[in-house]
Amino acid sequence: MGVDDTKSRPERGETDESLRVDRDDTDRALAEKLAAIEAQSDKAVSRARERADAAMRAARENADHRSNETDASGQPIEAIAKERSLEDDAVRGERAAADENLRRERAEHARVLSRLLPLEREKTDRHLLTERTRFDDALMHRDDFLGIVSHDLKNLLSGIVMSAELLARDGSAHDEETGPTVAAKRIRRYAARMSRLINDLVDVASIESGKLATTVKGGDAGALLVETVEMFQPAAAERGIFIELEITERPLPADFDRERVLQVLSNLVANAIKFTAPGGKIGVRGERAGGELRFSVSDTGPGIPHHLLELVFDRFWQAGGTDRRGLGLGLYICKNLVKAHGGRIWAESRLGEGSTFYFTIPETAGSLSPTASASSS
């Protein structure tokens, strides 16, 4: 989906103004640098002239003193005058040399800056072009995102409406395939998907504003792993996927937000089911590792190219760039939830062999991040 120039024109105008200000600031900084260099040169020449003037005054005072002595001793005044003239010529030569040095330094500075300015301008222009490209990409992703959200919400609402109409028309039907029971299940399923979508949008808004909330309490992370596996076991079994749970020790005590960590685990297991073919295997593991708890969810799916492993945690990232089995927000939210706990999250993968997602949380709340979350962009 492309960017609508009509809709984006005010935003592009604001960005262009910001980029223009950046370029003006760069030009102003160069001008200030030139002024500082010239001021430094002027000070150096001024000091040289002061030394020359001081030397001239000292020479004249010395000549006057010798003149008085010469008058008293009867020596010729012409010799004293000639010596003073020579000393005056030397001082004037020193001053002229200082002026010539200033002229040469200014010419050299002008030559250097004449070369520096285009380089700095080119560097600034490259930066501005990069910022413009990033803005256009962000605008395109936003428009794509809004289009996907609108499409998904409309589809879900349409399903709910149709199911409700079916219930209204066939309230007395008992057919297992088309009766009220099936319609009610469909409504619940659509409503659950809409709820997840809305919750993801709320979480992203909280992350962007720095207000992602976590409520940390002591608990058994091992019990949370068991609950997660039990929650997804039916969906996995329906697709012929086996889930294996491994907990190195019980209990696994830690300070964490139970609902938020469950949200991370649920997202990782749901993704594993989504990308694992029937007959595949998913591994869920929890263990203690150096003052923190480490969790992992592995699958036997297609795997992720190495150069994309960092990108999977970006907003709106989709497998292959065209996968539409979600909004591409889940792993971005997971990253910020883990970060809010003071932990880390990363992925390892081999093409054709599957992927493993890891995350850690500290055993104690003393290691928690001081801010609830931080945006990555």
C-alpha positions in Angstrom: 0.0 0.0 0.0 1.4 3.4 -1.0 1.4 6.7 0.9 -1.5 9.0 0.1 0.2 12.3 -0.7 -2.9 14.3 0.0 -3.2 12.9 3.5 0.5 13.0 4.2 1.1 16.6 2.9 0.7 18.4 6.3 2.9 15.7 8.0 5.5 16.0 5.2 5.4 19.8 5.6 6.2 19.5 9.3 9.0 17.1 8.5 10.4 19.3 5.8 10.4 22.3 8.1 12.2 20.2 10.8 14.8 19.1 8.2 15.2 22.7 7.0 15.9 23.8 10.5 18.5 21.1 10.9 20.3 22.3 7.7 20.2 25.9 8.9 21.7 24.8 12.2 24.5 23.1 10.3 25.2 26.2 8.2 25.1 28.4 11.3 27.6 26.1 13.1 30.0 26.3 10.2 29.7 30.1 10.2 30.4 30.2 13.9 33.4 27.9 13.4 34.8 30.3 10.7 34.2 33.3 13.0 36.0 31.6 15.9 39.0 30.8 13.7 39.2 34.4 12.4 38.8 35.8 15.9 41.7 33.5 17.1 43.9 34.7 14.2 43.1 38.3 15.0 44.1 37.8 18.6 47.4 36.3 17.5 48.2 39.2 15.2 47.0 41.7 17.8 49.5 40.1 20.3 52.3 40.2 17.7 51.6 43.9 17.0 51.5 44.6 20.8 54.9 43.0 21.1 56.2 45.0 18.1 54.9 48.3 19.6 56.4 47.4 22.9 59.7 46.6 21.3 59.6 50.0 19.4 58.9 51.9 22.6 61.7 50.2 24.4 64.0 50.9 21.5 63.1 54.6 21.4 63.5 54.9 25.1 66.9 53.2 24.9 67.9 55.5 22.0 66.7 58.6 23.9 68.8 57.5 26.9 71.8 57.0 24.7 71.2 60.3 23.0 71.4 62.1 26.3 74.6 60.2 27.1 75.9 61.0 23.7 75.2 64.7 24.0 77.0 64.7 27.3 80.0 62.9 25.9 80.0 64.9 22.6 79.3 62.0 20.3 77.5 62.9 17.0 73.7 62.9 17.0 73.6 61.5 13.4 74.8 58.1 14.6 72.0 57.9 17.2 69.3 58.9 14.7 70.6 56.3 12.2 70.4 53.6 14.9 66.9 54.6 15.8 65.8 54.5 12.1 67.2 51.0 11.8 65.3 49.9 14.9 62.1 51.5 13.6 62.5 49.7 10.3 63.0 46.4 12.2 59.8 46.9 14.2 57.8 47.9 11.1 59.1 44.8 9.4 57.9 42.6 12.3 54.5 44.3 12.1 54.3 43.8 8.3 55.3 40.1 8.8 52.5 39.7 11.4 50.0 41.3 8.9 51.2 39.0 6.2 50.9 35.9 8.4 47.3 37.0 9.2 46.5 37.4 5.5 48.0 33.9 4.7 46.2 32.3 7.7 42.9 33.8 6.6 43.4 32.7 3.1 44.3 29.2 4.2 41.2 29.1 6.5 39.0 30.3 3.7 40.4 27.6 1.4 39.9 24.8 4.0 36.4 26.0 4.8 35.6 26.2 1.1 36.3 22.5 0.9 34.7 21.7 4.3 31.4 23.4 3.6 30.4 21.2 0.6 31.4 18.1 2.6 29.4 19.2 5.6 26.5 20.2 3.4 26.7 16.8 1.6 26.7 15.0 5.0 23.8 17.0 6.2 21.9 16.4 3.0 22.5 12.6 3.3 21.2 12.8 6.9 18.1 14.7 5.8 17.5 12.2 3.0 17.7 9.4 5.5 15.3 11.1 7.8 12.9 11.7 5.0 13.1 8.1 3.9 12.5 6.9 7.5 9.5 9.2 7.8 8.0 8.0 4.5 8.6 4.4 5.6 6.9 5.0 8.9 4.0 6.7 7.2 3.6 3.8 4.8 3.7 1.3 7.7 1.2 3.3 9.6 -1.2 3.4 6.6 -0.7 -0.3 6.1 -1.3 -1.0 9.7 -4.5 1.1 9.8 -5.7 -0.7 6.7 -5.1 -4.1 8.2 -6.7 -3.2 11.5 -9.7 -1.7 9.8 -10.0 -4.8 7.6 -9.6 -7.3 10.5 -12.0 -5.4 12.8 -14.6 -5.2 10.0 -14.3 -8.9 9.3 -14.7 -9.8 12.9 -17.6 -7.5 13.4 -19.3 -8.9 10.3 -18.8 -12.4 11.7 -20.4 -11.4 15.0 -23.3 -9.7 13.3 -24.0 -12.7 11.0 -23.8 -15.1 13.9 -26.1 -13.0 16.0 -28.6 -12.9 13.1 -28.3 -16.7 12.7 -29.1 -17.0 16.4 -32.1 -14.7 16.0 -33.5 -16.6 13.0 -32.8 -20.2 14.2 -33.3 -19.9 17.9 -35.1 -23.2 18.0 -32.7 -25.1 15.7 -30.7 -27.9 17.1 -28.5 -28.7 14.2 -24.9 -29.2 15.5 -23.4 -27.4 12.4 -25.7 -24.4 12.1 -27.6 -24.2 15.4 -27.3 -21.6 18.2 -24.5 -23.5 20.0 -22.2 -23.3 17.0 -23.1 -19.7 16.3 -22.5 -18.8 20.0 -19.0 -20.4 19.9 -18.2 -18.5 16.7 -19.3 -15.2 18.4 -17.1 -16.0 21.4 -14.1 -16.8 19.1 -14.5 -13.6 17.1 -15.0 -11.5 20.3 -11.8 -13.1 21.7 -9.8 -12.1 18.6 -11.1 -8.6 18.7 -10.3 -8.4 22.4 -6.7 -9.5 21.7 -6.4 -7.0 18.9 -7.7 -4.1 21.0 -5.4 -5.1 23.9 -2.4 -5.1 21.5 -3.3 -1.6 20.3 -3.7 -0.4 23.9 -0.3 -1.9 24.9 1.5 -0.3 21.9 0.0 3.1 22.8 1.2 2.5 26.4 4.7 1.6 25.2 4.9 4.6 22.9 3.9 7.0 25.8 6.2 5.3 28.3 3.3 4.2 30.5 3.3 0.4 30.1 2.2 -0.8 33.6 3.5 -3.8 35.4 2.5 -5.1 38.9 5.4 -7.2 40.3 4.8 -9.9 42.9 6.5 -13.0 44.1 5.4 -16.2 42.4 6.3 -19.5 40.9 7.3 -19.1 37.3 7.2 -22.9 36.9 3.5 -22.9 37.6 3.1 -20.2 34.9 4.8 -22.5 32.4 2.5 -25.3 33.2 -0.6 -23.1 32.8 0.7 -21.8 29.5 1.2 -25.3 28.1 -2.2 -26.5 29.3 -3.8 -23.5 27.7 -2.4 -24.2 24.3 -2.4 -28.0 24.4 -5.8 -28.4 22.7 -5.0 -26.0 19.9 -1.7 -27.8 19.3 -3.3 -31.2 19.4 -5.9 -30.1 16.9 -3.1 -29.5 14.5 -1.1 -32.6 15.3 1.6 -30.7 17.1 3.3 -32.1 20.2 4.2 -29.6 23.1 7.0 -30.8 25.4 7.4 -28.9 28.8 10.7 -29.0 30.6 11.3 -27.3 34.0 14.7 -27.9 35.5 13.5 -27.4 39.1 10.3 -26.7 41.0 9.4 -24.2 42.2 11.0 -21.4 40.2 10.5 -18.5 42.5 10.8 -14.9 41.1 9.4 -11.4 41.3 7.3 -10.7 38.2 4.0 -9.5 36.9 2.1 -12.8 36.4 -0.3 -11.6 33.7 2.4 -9.8 31.7 4.8 -12.8 31.7 1.9 -15.1 30.8 1.2 -12.7 27.9 4.8 -13.1 26.7 4.8 -16.9 27.0 1.4 -17.1 25.3 2.5 -15.0 22.4 5.6 -17.1 21.9 3.8 -20.4 22.1 1.0 -19.1 19.8 3.6 -18.0 17.2 5.3 -21.4 17.5 2.0 -23.2 16.8 1.2 -20.8 13.9 4.5 -21.5 12.1 4.9 -25.2 12.9 3.6 -27.8 10.4 1.3 -30.6 11.5 3.4 -33.4 13.1 5.9 -30.9 14.4 7.1 -30.3 17.9 7.3 -27.3 20.3 9.5 -27.2 23.3 8.8 -25.0 26.4 11.6 -24.7 28.9 12.3 -22.8 32.2 15.5 -22.8 34.2 17.5 -20.8 36.7 20.6 -19.2 35.2 23.0 -16.9 37.1 20.6 -14.8 39.2 17.8 -14.8 36.7 15.2 -17.1 35.2 15.6 -18.1 31.5 12.6 -19.2 29.4 12.6 -20.6 25.9 10.1 -21.6 23.3 11.4 -23.7 20.4 9.6 -25.0 17.3 10.4 -27.1 14.2 9.0 -24.5 11.8 10.7 -23.1 8.7 13.1 -20.9 10.6 14.1 -17.3 10.2 17.0 -15.9 8.1 19.9 -14.7 10.3 19.7 -11.1 9.0 16.0 -10.9 10.1 16.5 -12.1 13.7 16.7 -8.5 15.1 13.9 -7.2 13.0 11.3 -9.7 14.3 11.0 -7.5 17.4 10.1 -4.4 15.5 6.6 -3.0 15.2 4.5 -4.3 12.3 7.2 -6.9 11.3 5.6 -9.8 9.4 7.3 -13.0 8.4 8.3 -12.6 4.8 6.9 -9.1 4.7 3.6 -10.3 3.4 2.3 -12.7 6.1 -1.0 -11.4 7.4 -1.6 -13.9 10.2 -1.4 -11.0 12.7 -0.6 -7.3 13.0 3.1 -7.8 13.7 2.8 -6.3 17.2 3.1 -9.4 19.4 6.9 -9.7 19.6 7.3 -5.9 19.8 5.1 -5.9 22.9 6.9 -9.0 24.3 10.2 -7.1 24.0 9.0 -4.2 25.9 7.2 -6.3 28.6 10.5 -8.2 29.2 12.4 -5.0 29.2 10.0 -3.6 31.8 11.0 -6.6 34.0 14.7 -5.8 33.6 15.2 -8.8 31.3 16.4 -9.6 27.8 14.7 -11.3 24.8 16.3 -12.7 21.7 15.9 -15.3 19.0 18.1 -18.0 17.4 17.2 -19.9 14.3 18.3 -22.1 11.4 16.5 -22.2 8.2 14.6 -25.4 7.7 15.2 -26.5 11.3 13.1 -24.1 13.4 13.5 -21.2 15.8 14.0 -20.7 19.5 12.9 -17.6 21.3 14.6 -16.9 24.7 13.8 -14.3 27.4 15.0 -13.7 30.9 13.7 -12.0 34.0 15.6 -11.3 37.3 14.8 -13.5 40.3 14.3 -10.4 42.4 12.6 -7.1 41.7 15.8 -5.2 42.6 17.0 -5.6 39.0 13.9 -4.1 37.4 14.2 -1.4 34.9 13.5 2.0 36.4 11.1 2.8 33.7 8.1 0.7 32.8 9.1 0.5 29.2 11.0 2.2 26.4 10.1 2.6 22.8 12.6 1.3 20.1 12.7 2.8 17.2 
